[in-house]
């Protein structure tokens, strides 16, 4: 590992608000601005986020055994990946985008974004990969 490379470049998933905080620091922007952009990415662009990792749920694709919150499947547009979200989290994301509600860390506590889903979205939008997650690893061809 080089001096410039940190362990964050090998993290496969981050919680939604961790991405907000780290990317806001990279961009020198307020967290609300970044949270709004990510909410819009989920609701309008099809950035895949999850409230639960399907790999850790009992069952198969036809029947998943979910306990606890009411979960909903959400797809922003045809062909975009399916998100499995807490109903409250989806409602909050929709409110951020449609009603300009203030993004709430408390309402988006369990949602996470995978490194590959995030990479696909930023590449589709021609946004530079953020240093906190990709940094010098990308420049080394990894």
FENCOR-V679232 format. One record per helix or strand. SS is the DSSP state (~ for helix, > for strand). FROM is the first residue (numbers start at 1). TO is the last residue. Records with the same first field share a line. If there is no record, write none. Layout:
BEGIN
SS = FROM-TO ; FROM-TO
END
This chain:
BEGIN
~ = 7-10 ; 16-27 ; 31-45 ; 54-56 ; 87-99 ; 106-108 ; 115-124 ; 135-139
> = 13-15 ; 50-50 ; 58-59 ; 64-65 ; 71-74 ; 83-86 ; 112-114
END
